[in-house]
Structures are given as C-alpha cells and as structure tokens.
Amino acid sequence: MRQIGKHLIGITCISLAVVACKPKQAENQQQSSTTADTNEVENIQIPTRQNLTEEDSIENTAYYKVLETGLKYHMHEYYPNRPYPNPGDVIYLKMEYFLGDSLLFSSTELPDTMKMRMQKPELPGTIDEALFQMHERDSAEFLLDAVKFYRHTRQLAETPHFIFPGDSLRFHIRMMKIIPAERWEIMQNAKLHEKRQLEASEIKRYMLKHEINATKLSSGVYREITHQGSGPAVNENSQVSIHYEGKFLDDKVFSTTLNSQEVFTFKLGNQEVIPGLEHGLTGMTQGSTGVIIIPFDLAYGEEQKGPVPPWSTLVFSVQILSVQ
C-alpha cells in the first residue's frame, strides 16, 4: 500500500533534463559545426559520422567500419540529407540489442513507440555517440562495449552476471523521427493544456454525479470535509495516520486500507506521498473525514505507477486517525 502512496521524483523511461538546442541549420553547416560545438569531451573529438560507401567496402572488406573514437558501425540505410539529432531533441527509435545471438531487448515489446531525449555524448563508444552519428530515418548496426553500456548508460552498480569484460553488444537501430527540443516543448504544453481542460470538465461531472460539494484549494486540489474533527490540525511537518480509499473517476478502487484495516502513517514534507494528498490533508483536523480529488498534475502526471495509468485523476476518501 505504501508503494501506491510513494511519489515519483524523477521521470519515467530515461530521465533527462531539457537541454536547449540550436535551430536546425543546413546540412553542410550541421556537419561542420555540430561536432565542434557539442561533442568535445575530455579532449576526445567525436567525429561526424562517415558513410560506409561501396568504395570503402572494396578497400576494407571488414563488415564494421571504425571511427577515430573506436566506435564500430555498419550502415544499412543512409539518409545524408535528413537532420542529425541535437542534444535535447526527442528521438523516436526502433531498437534491439543482442549478446551474441541472444536478444536482450527489443523496442517492439514496449507498449508505445520508444522515444528519448538526445544526450550530449560524454564518452566515446557509448550509445549516445552512436545515436549522435545517425540521421533521421537512418538504419545502422553498432558494436558497443557491454560493460560500458551497463555501467555508464544504464548506470548499474554491477553488470549482469552473464556479462564479462571484453563482451560486445550488437545494436540494431533505426532513427525513425527527430523532434527538435523547442517544438517538443510546444507540443507538450499544448497536450497538457488540452488534458487539463478535459480533466476540469470530468471533475465537475464527477462531483455533480456524486453530490460532492468540494472547494478548490489554491493548490488545485478539490476537497470536501464531510465530518469536522476536534483534534490538532495537519500542517506541513505533521506525522499523520489515516484510513483511505483511492479511486479513479470511474469509481474503480486502486488502493485501500479499509479491507485489511491497515493504518497508513507518513510524515508530510518527506515526499512519501503524492503532492496532492499532502495539499488535501493540510488544514484538516484529527478525527475529520473528507473527499480529496487530485488532478493528474499533483498525482503521477504522465507516468504509469503500478495500477495507476498515466494522466489519472485520483479521488481519495480519507479518515484522519491521528496527527502528531
């Protein structure tokens, strides 16, 4: 039950900050400036990707071509007139990677198209460098050091037991689409505005249907106190014990303490619960009961959290047992 209450601080999937990027330039300008401006780390120049031409194949019969940084790649489809991704851009990918002949990951198993923010390459021979070398619509293979991938990119404290020093992972990647950072922010803001408007209408319908006379608090949370207790009031530093039932706007229960009579105890200000629940409980007194309606912005937002789908409005019926 506590897992349902926990508030996610980061962003799901690959958690990345928004990085400002320069407007797209002409192709010839990109190839000369992008590398120099954004990709010199620890005095190691990450070069602009080179095309594996037919002439190169005749001169060098090896399947993989090697960049100056040691990155091994082989192009399957090449679109030199399409843009490169800049740091901060959102890229849509098809990706799978193998250890030998064993498939370890395929983006086809994800519920939605794989997308992530483009990172500035920090080390040569990483997935970030590989993605940086690709144009939109390109398809390529890359051989990457397996230990570096799990330790640097995945940031695992220990590599999986089946990975040994010297192992390589074989990546098959198609860069399906690139959305510049500025355009992505505009799209996301428009999407949020539309969802907030729709949610406000749905909350009003829910309150009318269930005859809830809730007040909209300054935080955006809706609250109705159905019974006023006489004990101490909840403040920003209180330790609170409650019974609760959490539902969606379709009245489906996703979490409750009522069946087991388990008491949920947490301390406000410690990010142990979603912000909307803290806002809704603040000011209520020990012994009170009420209904708290939490917009998705103050719940889990666009994240999937256990049984809670993205963009979910949450309704909590609460009873405050103690306030300390």
Residue pairs with C-beta under 8 A, 6 or more apart in sequence:
1 255
1 257
1 262
1 264
2 264
2 266
2 272
3 306
4 246
4 254
4 255
4 305
4 306
4 307
4 308
5 255
5 264
5 266
5 272
5 273
5 274
5 277
6 272
6 273
7 271
7 272
7 273
7 274
7 275
8 300
8 303
8 305
9 271
11 303
12 302
12 303
12 304
13 115
13 116
14 116
14 117
16 116
16 117
16 119
18 88
18 117
18 181
18 185
19 87
19 88
19 117
19 119
19 120
19 181
20 88
20 181
21 86
21 87
21 88
21 89
21 180
21 181
21 182
22 37
22 86
23 180
23 182
24 30
24 83
24 86
24 180
25 33
27 80
27 81
27 83
30 83
30 84
31 48
32 48
34 48
34 84
34 86
35 45
35 46
35 47
35 48
38 86
38 87
38 120
39 45
39 46
39 120
39 121
39 132
40 46
41 120
41 121
41 122
41 123
42 123
44 69
44 124
45 68
45 69
46 67
46 69
46 121
46 124
46 129
46 132
47 67
47 68
47 69
48 133
49 67
49 73
49 132
49 133
49 134
50 65
50 67
51 75
51 78
51 80
52 65
52 73
52 74
52 75
52 78
56 65
63 74
64 72
64 73
64 74
64 141
64 143
65 72
65 73
65 74
66 72
67 73
67 133
69 124
69 125
69 129
70 124
70 125
71 124
71 125
71 129
71 130
71 133
71 142
71 144
72 142
72 143
73 130
73 133
73 140
73 141
73 142
73 143
74 140
74 141
75 138
75 139
75 140
76 139
76 140
76 141
77 137
77 138
77 139
77 140
77 174
78 135
78 138
79 135
79 136
79 137
79 138
80 135
81 135
82 135
82 136
82 137
82 138
83 135
83 136
83 178
84 132
84 134
84 135
84 136
84 178
85 91
85 118
85 131
85 132
85 134
85 136
85 175
85 178
86 118
86 180
86 181
87 118
87 119
87 120
88 117
88 118
88 181
89 117
89 118
89 178
89 179
89 180
89 181
89 184
90 115
90 116
90 117
90 118
90 178
90 179
90 181
90 184
91 115
91 116
91 117
91 118
91 131
91 175
91 176
91 177
91 178
91 179
92 113
92 114
92 115
92 175
92 176
92 177
92 178
92 179
93 107
93 113
93 114
93 115
93 116
93 131
93 173
93 174
93 175
93 176
94 107
94 108
94 114
94 173
94 174
94 176
95 105
95 106
95 107
95 114
95 171
95 172
95 173
95 174
96 103
96 105
96 106
96 107
96 108
96 171
96 172
97 103
97 104
97 105
97 169
97 170
97 171
97 172
98 104
98 169
98 170
98 172
99 146
99 162
99 163
99 167
99 169
99 170
104 169
107 113
107 114
113 176
117 181
118 128
118 131
118 132
118 178
119 128
120 128
121 128
121 129
121 132
122 128
122 152
123 129
123 148
123 152
125 144
125 145
125 148
126 144
126 148
126 149
126 152
126 153
127 142
127 144
127 149
127 153
127 171
128 153
130 140
130 142
130 144
130 171
130 173
131 173
131 175
133 140
134 140
134 173
134 175
135 175
136 175
136 176
136 177
136 178
137 174
137 175
137 176
138 174
138 175
139 172
139 173
139 174
139 175
140 172
140 173
141 170
141 171
141 172
141 173
142 170
142 171
142 173
143 168
143 169
143 170
143 171
144 168
144 169
144 171
145 167
145 168
145 169
146 159
146 163
146 164
146 167
146 168
146 169
147 159
147 163
147 165
147 167
149 169
150 156
150 159
150 160
150 163
151 159
179 187
195 296
195 311
196 295
196 297
199 295
199 296
199 311
199 313
202 249
202 313
203 222
203 249
203 293
203 295
203 313
206 212
206 249
206 293
206 315
207 213
207 214
207 222
207 293
212 222
212 224
212 291
212 293
213 224
214 222
214 223
214 224
214 291
214 293
215 222
215 223
215 224
216 222
217 223
217 279
217 280
219 275
219 276
219 279
219 298
220 276
220 279
220 295
220 297
220 298
221 276
221 279
221 280
221 292
221 293
221 294
221 295
221 298
222 292
222 293
223 280
223 284
223 290
223 291
223 292
223 293
224 290
224 291
225 284
225 288
225 289
225 290
226 289
226 290
226 291
227 287
227 288
227 289
227 290
228 285
228 287
228 288
229 284
229 285
229 286
229 287
229 288
229 289
229 320
230 285
230 286
230 287
231 285
231 286
231 287
231 320
231 322
231 323
232 238
232 285
232 286
232 323
233 283
233 284
233 285
233 286
233 323
234 240
234 268
234 281
234 282
234 283
234 284
234 285
234 320
234 323
235 268
235 282
236 268
236 269
236 278
236 282
237 267
237 268
237 269
238 267
238 268
238 323
238 324
239 265
239 266
239 267
239 268
239 323
239 324
240 265
240 266
240 267
240 268
240 281
240 320
240 322
240 323
240 324
241 263
241 264
241 265
241 320
241 321
241 322
242 257
242 263
242 264
242 265
242 281
242 318
242 319
242 320
242 321
243 257
243 258
243 261
243 263
243 264
243 318
243 319
243 321
244 255
244 256
244 257
244 264
244 316
244 317
244 318
244 319
245 253
245 255
245 256
245 257
245 258
245 316
245 317
246 253
246 254
246 255
246 256
246 314
246 315
246 316
247 253
247 254
247 314
247 315
247 316
247 317
248 254
248 312
248 313
248 314
248 315
249 313
249 315
254 306
254 307
254 308
254 314
255 307
257 263
257 264
263 321
266 272
266 273
268 278
268 281
268 282
269 278
274 294
274 298
274 299
274 300
274 314
275 298
276 292
276 294
276 295
276 298
276 299
276 314
277 292
277 294
277 316
279 298
280 290
280 292
280 294
280 316
280 318
281 292
281 318
281 320
284 290
284 318
284 320
285 320
285 323
286 320
286 321
286 322
286 323
287 320
288 319
288 320
289 317
289 318
289 319
289 320
290 317
290 318
291 315
291 316
291 317
291 318
292 315
292 316
292 318
293 313
293 314
293 315
293 316
294 313
294 314
294 315
294 316
295 313
296 302
296 310
296 311
296 312
296 313
299 308
299 312
299 313
299 314
300 308
300 310
300 312
301 310
301 311
302 310
302 311
303 310
304 310
308 314
